[in-house]
């Protein structure tokens, strides 16, 4: 059973989804790649995990770096999940590039190279925004590129984590 709720954040409304006591999704309203099959989701703002998520988001948006106190269960392909696991290793206030992540995956798989564009596609389809920090991935020249929630939100999240930006 997939439970959902709306959560208000300083960057706008978000929709959270959870199943089996794990967070499966956190999307900004109107962002790209929002799931299409939501008609069977049950609105349960009182679902216990969502209270933990609200506390985590409140701390995050006040400039803290709390570890998630709830399990994550993003739904995607094995490749996407491998990219999302790397995103979880990017430190708060830190940045990585699509190319650097592609090199990490290629090295893990024993491949000579990996497509940075394929990595970009997986980063963009990250279903758990902010908690899985896809906003910390930038272009090879440091430019802000691609964010399913909008570049304005990506910029705001990076400025929150690194006020000197």
C-alpha positions in Angstrom: 0.0 0.0 0.0 1.5 3.3 -1.1 0.8 6.2 1.3 1.2 9.9 0.4 1.0 13.3 1.8 1.7 16.9 0.9 4.5 18.7 2.7 5.0 22.5 2.6 8.7 23.6 2.4 10.3 26.9 1.9 10.7 26.1 -1.8 7.1 25.1 -2.3 4.8 22.1 -1.9 6.2 18.7 -2.2 4.5 15.3 -2.4 5.9 12.4 -0.3 5.2 8.7 -0.9 6.0 5.8 1.4 5.5 2.1 1.5 6.4 -0.6 4.0 7.8 2.1 6.4 10.3 3.4 3.8 10.3 6.6 1.8 9.8 5.9 -1.9 9.4 9.4 -3.2 9.6 13.1 -2.5 8.8 15.4 -5.4 8.3 19.1 -5.9 4.8 19.8 -7.2 4.9 19.9 -11.0 8.4 18.6 -11.4 9.4 16.3 -14.2 9.1 12.5 -13.8 6.4 12.6 -11.2 4.8 9.1 -11.2 1.9 8.6 -13.5 0.1 5.8 -11.6 -1.0 7.5 -8.4 -4.7 6.7 -8.4 -4.3 3.9 -5.9 -2.2 6.0 -3.5 -3.8 6.7 -0.1 -3.5 10.1 1.4 -2.2 9.6 5.0 -0.5 12.7 6.3 -0.4 11.0 9.8 1.7 8.1 8.5 4.5 7.8 11.0 7.3 8.1 8.5 6.0 11.4 7.2 6.3 12.9 10.6 10.0 11.9 10.6 10.4 13.3 7.1 8.8 16.6 8.2 11.3 16.9 11.1 14.2 16.1 8.7 13.1 18.7 6.2 12.6 21.3 8.9 16.1 20.7 10.1 17.5 20.7 6.6 15.9 24.0 5.6 17.4 25.6 8.7 20.9 24.8 7.4 21.4 21.6 9.3 22.7 18.3 7.9 20.7 15.6 9.7 21.1 12.0 8.6 17.7 10.5 7.5 16.0 8.8 10.4 13.9 6.7 8.0 14.8 4.1 5.4 14.9 5.0 1.7 13.5 2.7 -1.0 13.7 4.6 -4.3 12.2 2.6 -7.2 14.2 2.4 -10.4 16.5 0.2 -12.5 19.7 -1.3 -11.1 21.7 1.4 -13.0 19.5 4.2 -11.6 19.9 2.8 -8.1 23.7 2.6 -8.5 23.7 6.3 -9.5 21.4 7.2 -6.6 23.7 5.4 -4.1 26.6 7.5 -5.3 24.5 10.6 -4.8 24.1 9.7 -1.2 27.9 9.8 -0.8 28.2 13.5 -2.0 28.8 15.4 1.2 26.6 18.2 2.4 27.8 21.4 0.8 29.8 19.4 -1.7 29.5 19.0 -5.5 30.1 16.3 -8.0 29.8 16.1 -11.8 27.9 13.8 -14.1 31.3 12.8 -15.6 32.8 12.0 -12.2 29.9 9.8 -11.3 30.1 8.1 -14.7 33.8 7.3 -14.0 32.9 5.9 -10.6 30.3 3.6 -12.1 32.6 2.5 -14.9 35.3 1.7 -12.4 32.9 -0.4 -10.3 31.8 -2.3 -13.3 35.2 -2.7 -14.8 34.3 -0.8 -17.9 36.6 1.6 -19.7 34.0 4.4 -19.7 30.4 5.2 -19.0 28.1 7.8 -20.5 27.8 11.0 -18.5 24.4 11.5 -20.3 23.2 8.2 -19.0 24.2 9.3 -15.5 22.3 12.6 -16.1 19.2 10.7 -17.0 19.4 8.6 -13.8 20.1 11.7 -11.7 17.1 13.5 -13.2 14.8 10.5 -12.4 15.8 10.4 -8.7 12.5 10.0 -7.0 13.6 11.2 -3.6 14.5 14.9 -4.0 16.7 16.6 -1.5 17.2 13.5 0.7 19.0 11.8 -2.1 20.9 14.9 -3.1 20.7 15.1 -6.9 21.0 18.8 -6.6 24.7 18.4 -5.8 25.5 17.3 -9.3 26.7 20.0 -11.7 28.1 20.2 -15.2 31.8 19.5 -15.8 32.5 23.2 -15.9 30.6 23.8 -12.6 27.4 25.2 -14.3 24.0 24.3 -12.9 22.4 21.9 -15.3 19.3 19.9 -15.2 17.1 19.6 -12.1 13.7 17.9 -12.4 12.3 20.4 -9.8 13.7 23.4 -11.7 17.0 25.2 -11.7 15.7 27.8 -9.3 15.2 25.2 -6.7 18.6 23.6 -7.4 20.3 26.9 -6.9 18.4 27.6 -3.7 19.3 24.2 -2.3 23.0 24.7 -3.1 22.9 28.2 -1.6 21.3 26.8 1.6 24.1 24.2 1.9 26.9 26.6 0.8 25.9 30.2 1.6 29.1 31.6 -0.1 27.9 30.4 -3.5 
